[in-house]
Amino acid sequence: MSGTPIVIQSLDSTSSTNPSTLSLYGTSRQNFIWPRYSGTGALAQQATSPSQLMTLPNGQGKLGFWKMPYQLLVLPSLAWLQSYPTTVTASGTVTAPTETGASFNLELDQNYFSQSGTGVAAISVKSDPLASLGSYYSLTPSSTVPWTLSCLIGAGVNQIVGAYTITVNGVPYVGSLISVINTIQFGVSPYPQFSLAALFQGTLTPPDSCQFSLNQFNLR
């Protein structure tokens, strides 16, 4: 297929002028969220409350919309990936704190959800990484580092495979990871649901922080 890939789903209002931003002050991780949710990037939720999800088959209630609101890109089904390999793309910047000893990582996760009772608190999540730097990237104090992520995702029998390139400050890091699907717990065809996390290592003195900006996050 030639031409520009069609965007299947994206954090639809995210851009370089309206990024999703995170401020991390010590060793921690946090998922990016939509900076201004309009609803155009999300698939329709099939239930109107978390309690109604108990009446739906595993994988059909989109539990992630309740457990991880505004954090997920969602594909229609696992069968979609088996027929149409899809690419996750993302880009942004990291601005280092003024103090030394800081480093960061990025992690693209495939998330599975199950529910043992009623309400959001009863929803559990299992997150498998599909893309990540091999080790933390060391930051020069007060520097701003650009990064991009491209991860080709396909599906086999009870597994999702990610082949990725993460480029940090012009240096590519290439790898592949596999997410194995527990069909007993999560149903035969869970919705593939992707999130992107920023990870930071370091000890800072407030108000010093490490600033992460996400300019785009798409499924193509």
C-alpha positions as CSV (number, residue, x, y, z in Angstrom):
1,M,0.0,0.0,0.0
2,S,1.4,3.4,-0.9
3,G,0.6,7.0,0.2
4,T,0.1,8.4,3.6
5,P,-1.1,5.9,6.2
6,I,-4.6,6.6,7.6
7,V,-4.8,7.6,11.2
8,I,-7.0,5.0,12.9
9,Q,-7.1,6.7,16.2
10,S,-5.1,9.4,18.0
11,L,-5.0,11.6,21.0
12,D,-6.9,13.9,18.7
13,S,-6.0,17.4,20.2
14,T,-2.4,16.7,20.9
15,S,0.2,18.8,19.0
16,S,3.4,20.6,19.4
17,T,1.4,23.7,20.4
18,N,-0.9,21.8,22.6
19,P,1.2,18.9,24.0
20,S,0.3,16.5,26.8
21,T,2.7,17.4,29.5
22,L,4.0,15.6,32.6
23,S,6.2,17.0,35.5
24,L,8.1,14.3,37.4
25,Y,9.9,15.3,40.6
26,G,11.5,12.0,41.6
27,T,11.9,8.4,40.6
28,S,8.5,7.5,39.2
29,R,6.4,6.7,36.1
30,Q,3.2,8.2,34.8
31,N,1.1,7.7,31.7
32,F,0.4,10.5,29.3
33,I,-3.2,11.7,29.1
34,W,-5.2,13.7,26.5
35,P,-4.7,17.4,27.1
36,R,-8.1,18.3,25.8
37,Y,-10.5,15.4,25.3
38,S,-13.1,15.9,22.6
39,G,-14.4,12.3,22.2
40,T,-13.5,12.1,18.5
41,G,-10.5,9.8,19.2
42,A,-12.3,7.3,21.3
43,L,-14.4,4.2,20.4
44,A,-17.9,4.3,21.7
45,Q,-18.3,2.9,25.2
46,Q,-20.7,0.0,25.3
47,A,-21.8,0.4,28.9
48,T,-22.9,3.6,30.7
49,S,-21.6,2.6,34.1
50,P,-18.8,0.3,35.5
51,S,-21.4,-1.9,37.1
52,Q,-23.0,-2.7,33.8
53,L,-19.7,-4.1,32.5
54,M,-20.3,-7.2,34.6
55,T,-23.0,-8.2,32.2
56,L,-20.7,-8.1,29.2
57,P,-18.3,-10.8,28.0
58,N,-14.6,-10.4,28.8
59,G,-13.0,-8.0,26.2
60,Q,-16.4,-6.5,25.2
61,G,-16.9,-3.9,28.0
62,K,-13.8,-1.9,27.3
63,L,-12.9,-1.8,31.0
64,G,-9.9,0.4,30.2
65,F,-12.2,3.4,29.6
66,W,-13.1,3.3,33.2
67,K,-9.8,2.3,34.7
68,M,-7.5,4.4,32.6
69,P,-9.6,7.3,31.3
70,Y,-8.1,9.4,28.5
71,Q,-4.9,7.4,28.4
72,L,-5.6,4.7,25.8
73,L,-5.6,4.2,22.1
74,V,-7.9,1.2,21.3
75,L,-8.2,-1.1,18.2
76,P,-11.5,-2.8,17.3
77,S,-10.3,-6.3,18.1
78,L,-7.3,-8.7,18.2
79,A,-8.5,-10.0,14.8
80,W,-7.9,-6.5,13.4
81,L,-4.2,-6.8,14.2
82,Q,-4.1,-10.3,12.7
83,S,-5.4,-8.9,9.4
84,Y,-4.0,-5.3,9.5
85,P,-0.6,-4.8,11.1
86,T,-0.7,-1.4,12.7
87,T,1.9,1.2,13.6
88,V,1.9,3.2,16.8
89,T,3.8,6.5,16.4
90,A,4.6,9.1,19.0
91,S,6.9,12.1,19.4
92,G,7.8,14.7,22.0
93,T,10.6,16.2,24.1
94,V,12.2,15.8,27.5
95,T,13.5,18.8,29.4
96,A,16.0,17.8,32.0
97,P,16.1,19.3,35.6
98,T,18.9,21.6,36.6
99,E,20.3,19.0,38.9
100,T,22.7,16.2,37.8
101,G,22.1,12.4,37.9
102,A,18.8,12.5,36.0
103,S,17.7,9.9,33.4
104,F,14.5,8.8,31.7
105,N,12.9,6.1,29.7
106,L,9.7,5.7,27.6
107,E,7.4,2.6,27.6
108,L,4.6,1.7,25.2
109,D,2.3,-0.7,26.9
110,Q,-0.5,-3.1,25.8
111,N,-3.1,-3.2,28.6
112,Y,-5.5,-6.0,29.6
113,F,-8.4,-5.5,32.0
114,S,-10.6,-7.8,34.1
115,Q,-13.2,-7.2,36.8
116,S,-13.9,-9.2,39.9
117,G,-16.8,-7.1,41.3
118,T,-18.7,-4.0,40.7
119,G,-17.2,-0.5,40.3
120,V,-13.9,0.8,39.0
121,A,-12.0,-0.3,42.1
122,A,-12.7,-4.0,41.1
123,I,-11.1,-3.6,37.7
124,S,-7.5,-4.9,37.6
125,V,-5.0,-4.1,34.8
126,K,-2.1,-6.1,33.4
127,S,0.3,-4.0,31.4
128,D,2.9,-5.6,29.0
129,P,5.6,-3.4,27.4
130,L,5.8,-3.5,23.6
131,A,8.5,-0.8,23.3
132,S,11.1,0.6,25.6
133,L,14.7,1.9,25.7
134,G,17.1,-0.9,26.7
135,S,18.3,1.3,29.6
136,Y,17.6,4.7,31.0
137,Y,18.9,7.7,28.9
138,S,21.1,10.0,30.9
139,L,20.2,13.7,30.7
140,T,22.5,16.7,30.7
141,P,21.2,19.3,33.2
142,S,18.8,21.8,31.7
143,S,18.9,20.2,28.2
144,T,15.9,19.6,26.0
145,V,16.0,16.2,24.2
146,P,13.7,15.3,21.3
147,W,12.4,11.8,20.9
148,T,10.3,9.8,18.5
149,L,8.7,6.3,18.7
150,S,7.5,4.0,15.9
151,C,6.3,0.5,16.8
152,L,4.9,-1.9,14.2
153,I,2.3,-4.1,16.0
154,G,1.1,-7.5,14.8
155,A,-0.8,-10.4,16.4
156,G,-0.2,-14.1,16.4
157,V,-1.9,-16.9,18.3
158,N,-2.6,-15.5,21.8
159,Q,0.1,-12.8,21.5
160,I,0.8,-9.3,20.3
161,V,4.3,-8.5,18.9
162,G,5.9,-5.0,18.8
163,A,8.9,-4.2,16.6
164,Y,10.0,-0.7,17.5
165,T,12.5,2.1,17.0
166,I,12.8,4.8,19.6
167,T,15.0,7.7,18.6
168,V,16.4,9.9,21.3
169,N,18.3,13.0,20.2
170,G,19.0,11.5,16.8
171,V,20.2,8.1,18.1
172,P,17.9,5.1,17.3
173,Y,17.2,2.2,19.7
174,V,15.8,-0.8,18.0
175,G,14.1,-3.9,19.5
176,S,11.1,-6.1,19.8
177,L,8.8,-7.3,22.6
178,I,5.9,-9.8,22.9
179,S,2.8,-9.5,25.0
180,V,1.2,-12.9,25.7
181,I,-2.5,-12.9,26.1
182,N,-4.1,-14.9,28.9
183,T,-7.3,-16.0,27.1
184,I,-8.7,-17.6,30.3
185,Q,-8.7,-14.4,32.2
186,F,-9.2,-11.9,29.4
187,G,-11.4,-13.6,26.9
188,V,-10.6,-14.9,23.4
189,S,-10.4,-11.5,21.8
190,P,-9.6,-8.6,24.1
191,Y,-9.4,-5.1,22.7
192,P,-5.8,-4.1,22.1
193,Q,-5.4,-1.0,24.3
194,F,-2.2,1.0,24.2
195,S,-0.8,3.6,26.6
196,L,2.5,5.5,26.7
197,A,4.4,6.1,29.9
198,A,7.3,8.4,30.9
199,L,9.7,7.0,33.5
200,F,12.2,9.1,35.4
201,Q,15.1,8.3,37.7
202,G,16.7,10.9,40.0
203,T,16.3,12.8,43.2
204,L,15.3,16.4,42.9
205,T,14.9,19.4,45.1
206,P,11.5,21.0,44.5
207,P,10.5,23.0,42.5
208,D,13.1,21.4,40.1
209,S,11.5,18.8,37.9
210,C,11.8,16.8,34.7
211,Q,9.4,18.0,32.0
212,F,7.9,15.6,29.4
213,S,5.9,16.8,26.4
214,L,4.0,14.5,24.1
215,N,3.3,16.1,20.7
216,Q,1.5,13.2,19.0
217,F,0.3,9.7,19.7
218,N,-1.3,7.8,16.9
219,L,-2.4,4.4,15.6
220,R,-1.8,4.1,11.8
